[in-house]
Structure formats: C-alpha cells, structure tokens
Amino acid sequence: MEALTGVNTEVRLIEILQKAVQSNASDVHITAGARPVLRIDGRIVQLIEYPVLTPDMTQKMAYSVMSEKHRKVLEEKGQVDFSFGVRDVGRFRSNVFFQRGAIAAAFRRLPHKIMNVKELGLTERVLELCHRSMGLVLVTGPTGSGKTTTLASLIEYINQNFPYHIITIEDPIEYVFQHKKSIVNQREIGEDVHNFADALRAALREDPDVILVGEMRDLETMEIALRAAETGHLVFGTLHTNTAISTITRIIDVFPPEQQEQVRVQLSFVLQGVISQRLLPKIGGGRVLAYELMMPNTAIRNLIRENKLQQVYSIMQSGQAQTGMQTMNQSLFGLYKSGLIAIEEAYKYSPDIKELERMLERGG
C-alpha cells in the first residue's frame, strides 16, 4: 500500500506521519482518550495542536493503512503487525491492537536509506563478521535499540560486496533490499510463510549463502539456526538480551538440560560474533549507539564449551587492538569522553557502575 487516499477522519494519519518525519521522531502512537504522540530522542512528546482522539478516529486512522487481511487478523487475534509505505513520506512498521475495546496503534519510522556501520556508530571491525563463510552472528538488545537497523546495514554490506543468495525471514519486512551483487529474497511471516521455524527449515532447501532470521524466539528456531550455521551458512539473528554473555546463556537455557552440553559445544564452534546494543540520548539532540562487541577467540570458545562464562568478560576487556572486542562500559566511557552523552546517561545504561567509576577515575 504505497499511498493513503480518501481517508475521512478528523485527524488524518498521513499528517501525523509527515510530522514524525519532519521532527525526526522514531515512533508515532495513537490511542483513544489521548492526543497523538511522537517519540523524539527516546522521549514521549504529545502533539498539543491536535484534539484528543476518539475510538472512531483511531479506528479510521488505523484502518486507512490496513488491508482486508490485516483487519481480519486484528479482529481474530486482537493485534496485527505489518509494514507499509506512504508515497513521499516513508516506510513504517506498525502494530495495531485493541485496548479497552478501542483500537490503538504504534508506528515505527523506517529510514529510506540503509546506513553503513560508520554512520551507525559501529567500528569497521564489525564488518569482519560479514566476511565469514559460515556461522552465527547475533545482534541483541531491548526493543527500540536499533537491532533491525544494524542487521540491515550488515546485510546491505554483503549485498553490495558478495555474489551471494540472501534469504531474510522477517515479521514484518522493514527495510526493502534491492538486488545488487547478491540476490535477496525477503519472506514475511503471515504473508509468505506461517512462522520462523517453517521458513528457516525451508530456507535450507533454497540454496542460500546468508540467512537473516528476524527473531530467534523459540527452541525450534534456535535449533534450526544452529544447524544452518553449522552446515555452511552465515546466519544472522536477533535476541532480546542485554549482554553478549547473557545471550549465550539464553540460547543454552532454551534447550532441555540433557541437550545443553551438546548445544554448548555446537555454539562454541559456530558463534562468530555478538553485538549487544542500546540507543542513548545524545547531547544536543538525537541518539547515539552504545554497544558491546564479542568476537569469540580460542579462549572464549573453550570457556563456552567448559561452561565457564563468568571468565569471558575479562577476555573481552583486554587486547581490543587485536581482538576488536569491547565491553559496554568501554563504549559508554568512550561516548562520554567524546562529549556525546551526559555522565548520567553513562551511569544509567552501565551494566557495572563501580567498574565505570574506576574507569573514569583513572581516565580509561
């Protein structure tokens, strides 16, 4: 659906979306009993020039960008995810849902341009992960931390530089890739395939070099992703975890106890990298990326196999010039010293405040 026309509402959704783009907002919220809301630099801003929305208004606004299929899913399940484009405005990922019997919606703005790693604030060492011939690369963090954007950047780098077949499995499709050196097939859950596990299982029969799994939600998806990474494919995926070490723990803990030792061994061989990231308010406006990067070396692979994950952090802390790794505190320290974030934000997002304080005291 590339344009919105003939929307008979007191407040037209297209106007709100245009204002979001003009304000560089990341999200738009509409809900009955409140004015439209934008999220700008991570903070909620009410649009006071608009009236308080009624249930009838929110329904008309949401339905203006929904197909009949989307409406049917909403009525059956109480919520629906989809993405859409508005001509001359941009693309948006949306979730429409019921609250207190009325329709509400959240719209996430998707940039036109797929940014490269430098524009995102990642070091070019991250691109080494794209040169791997096989294995598992994970981008983790809470909702709204920019995981999808980071993955899109990595996939686009591969698309521009390698003659590969790339399959993406997404819910919903957010960034739209053009075929370049690679060919890119994008499959959307609910539209092209029923679920992640089915799509991933089928992908193994579709001659891919690279597979992007939008979210590794369950045991079956993780099991197939590990197998794909083990059998000659480069697999990218996301998890809602906050650190590289907790990411390893989360994957292992999904499996039953009798399988966990085998999974530790499997993961120690296939894991190529974990990027754990957050978006922080930037001094002067906007947001800036803080991230932890783990790229397993021989020592870390041995610790994963031996279930000694508590020792991984100390290896990540040292020898970054050779390994390319960094901890979240090192990232926060660098952003603060560069004048990009306030000290309060560094403390707020630090996984170990005392360690960060020591770093600040000694200057690094």
N, C-alpha and C positions, 0 to 999 in steps of 0.2 A: 504494500500500500504506500505509494510514493507521494500522495498529496491529500490534504484534508479539504473537502469542499462541502458546501451546503450544510454546515453544522449550525443548527438553530438552538443556540444556547445563549444565556445572558452573558456568560463569560466563555469565550472561545478558547479551547485548549491551545490552538496554534499560537495565540498571542502570548500565553504563558511560556510556551516552549521557546518562542523567539526571545522573550525577556531573559530566559535562563541562559541562552547562548550569549546575548549581549552582556550579561552580568558575570559570565564565566562560571556559572553555577554548575555543580556536579549532578544535582538531583532536583526534581520537582515533586511536590506532594499535593494531592487534592483529597480532601475529606469533608464530609458533611459537618456543618457546625463550625467551620473554621475558614479563614481566608486561604487562598493558595499560598504555598510556602516554597521557597528555594533553599537549597543548602549551598552556601558560598564559603569557600575556605574551611569547610568542615563544620560550619555553624548554621543554625536554622534562622532564616530571615522571612518574616511574614510580609506579604505584598499588601500593604495597608490601603493601596489605591483600589483594590478590588473588594467586592462585597463578600460577606460570609456566605459560603456555598450551601445550597440546599441539597437534599438527596436527589432531587430531579436533575439539578445542574451537574452534580458529579457523575450521574449515570450517563447523561448526554455527552459529557466531555470524554468519559472513558470509552463509550461505545463508538465515538467518532473515529477511533483508530483501531477498532476491533473488527475482525472478520466474523462471519456467522459461526465458524468453527470455534473461534476464541470465546464467543458469547456462550456457546453450548458448554464448553469446558468450564467456564466460570459458574454457570448455573448448576452443573453437576458436581463440581469439586469445591466450589466456594472461592477459588482463586485460579489465576492463569498467568503464565509467563509468556512473553513474546517480545520480539523486537520489530521496529518499523522505521521507515524513513519519511521525512517531511521535506518536500522539494524546497530548495533554497534555505533550509533551516539546518537539517542534520539527521542523524540516526539516534534512536533511543531504545534502551532496553526497559521493559515495563513489567510490573506486576500489578494486576488489578485484583481486588479482593473485596469481600464483604466485611463490614464492621458495624455492629449494632443495627443490622438489617439494611444498611445503605452501602452503596459502592464507594470504595476509596481506591487510590492508585498511587504508585511511586514510579517515577520515570527517571532512569539514569541516562545522562547525556553521554554519547559516544563520539569522540573526536573524529573528524573526517580523516585526518592524516594519522597513519601509524607511525609513531615516533620511534627513533632509534634509541639504543641504550644510553648513549651520551645525553640525549635530550631528556631522558627519563631520570638521569642522575645515577645510573649504574656505571661501573667501570667496564672497560672493554675486555677485561679478563672473563667477564660473564659470557662473552661470545665464544670462548673456548668450548663451552658446552654444546654449541651448535655444530662444532666440528667433529663431535663423537660419532662413530659409525653405529653405535647401539647403546642401550642403557636407559636409565630412568632419570629424568630431570623434574624436580618439583618446585613450584612457586607457591608459597604459603603465606598466610596472614588472615586477619579477620575480614569480614565483609567490608567493602569500601576501601581496601588497602591498595588497590591498583593491580591485583594479580592478573586479571584478564588483559590489561594493557601491557604488562611486562611480557606475558606469553605471546601476545600479538606481535610485539617487537622482535622476539626471538624467532617466531615462525616466519615473519616477513624477511628477516636476515637470511634465513635458509632459502626462502622463495627467490630471493634476489641473487643468490650465490651458488646454488647447487642444483643439478638436474635431477630432482627427486620427485617422487609421488608423495604428497602430503595429504593425510586424511584428518579432518578435525571433527570432533564429536562434541556438540555444544547444546546448552539448554538455557536460553535460546542462542542463536547465532548473533554475535555482536559486531565484531569487525568483519568486513567483507573483503576477502583477498582476491586480487587479480592474478591470473596465471602469468608467471614470469619465467625464470629458468626452470622452476618447478611447475607441476600442475597441482592444484589444490582443490580437493573435494570436501565440501563442508556439509555435514549432516546434522540436522536439528532434531532433538528429542521431541517426540509428539507430532512432528511433521514428516520426517523422513524415516524414523525408526522409533521403536517403543521405549527403549531405555538404554543406559550407558553400556550395560553388560552385553546386551544383544548387538549393539553397534560395534563394540570393541571386538567381540568374537567374530563378527562378520568381517571386520577390517583385516584380520589376519589372512583372509582369503581374497583380499582385494589388492594384493601386491604393493603395500605401502613401504616407503623408506622411513617416514616420520608419521607418528600418530599423536594428535593432541586430544587428551581426554579432559573435557571442561571441568569435571569434578569427580574425584575418586571417592564415592560416597559409601560403598559397601564392600563386603568381603569378596563377592564375586568379581566386581570390577577391579579391585586391587589384585586379585589372584591372576586375572587375565592380563592385566597391565604388566605385572612382574614377568609372566611367561613371555609376553611380547618383547619386553626389554631384554630378556634372556636369549631370545631366538633371532637376534639380528636386526631389531627395530629400535629406533630412537623414539622414546615415549616421553611426552611432556604431560604434566598433570598438575592439579591444584589440591590443596588440603586446607582446612580451616585450623591451622596450628600456628603457634606464635614463635617457635624457635626451631632451628634445624634438628636439635636433639629430640625435642618433643614430637617432631614429625616422624622420626624413626620409630619412636615408642608407639605412636598412634597406629602406624601400619602394622607393627608386630602384634599389638594388643587386639586388633580386629580379628585375628585368627585364633582358633581354639588352641588351648595350651599344648596339645600333642603335636601341633604343626609349627609352633613358634620357633623352635630351634632350626628347623628346615628353612623357615622364612628369613631368619637372621642371616643364615649362610647365603641364601639367594640374594637378599638385599645387599649384603656386603660386596657382592660381585657386580650387581647391575646398577647400583646407585652412582650417578655421575655428579650430581650437584643438588643443593637445596638453597633456594633464595627465600628468606623469610623477611617480609617487608611490612612497613607501616607508612602512611602518609601523614605528615605533621604540618601544622600551620607554620607558614614562612613569615619571617619578619618583613613587614612592608606589604603583605598580601600574597595570596596564592598558597600553594602547598609544596612540600619538598619530600623526597623519598629518603627514608632511613631503612637500611637493610642489613641483614646478616647473610653471609655467603659461606657455605661449606662445600668444598670440593674434595671428596674423600681421597686421601693418600693411603699408602700401605698401612700406616699405623692406625688410621681411623677404620679402615676395613677390618683389620684384626680385632679392634675393640668392639665393632658391631657383632662380629662372629662370636666373640667371647662374652658378650652381654656386659660390657664394662663402659656403658655410655657416659657415666659420670666423668670419665677421663678425656672425653672427646673435646670438651671446651678448652682445656689447656693447650691442646694441639692447635685449635683454631686461633688462639691468641698470639701464637709466635710464628715467625718466619713468613709473614704475609708476602714479602717481596718474591719469595719462591713459590708459595702455595696459591696466592691470590685470594686467600680466605680473609674474612673479617667478622668480628662479633658485632652485635647490635650496639653495645656500649662504645666500641671504637667508631662506629658510624655516627652515633649521636655526638660523641666528642668532636669529631671532625666537622660536623654541621654547626655545632656551637662555636668552635674556634674560627670558622669561616664567616661567622656573623649571619648565618642563615636561619637559625632558630634561637629562641629565648632559652635561658637556663631552665626555666620552669617546665618547658616542653621536654627538654632532655631528661629531666628527673621523672616526669610523668610517664614517659614511654620506656624508661630504663628497666631491664629485667633484673638488675642488681645495682641499687642506688649506691651502696657503700663502695662497690668497685668503681663506679663512675666518679664518686667523690675523690677517691685516691688518684684516679687518672687526672682529674682537674687540678689536684694539689701539686702533682709532680709535672704537669704540663704534657702528659701523654701516656 
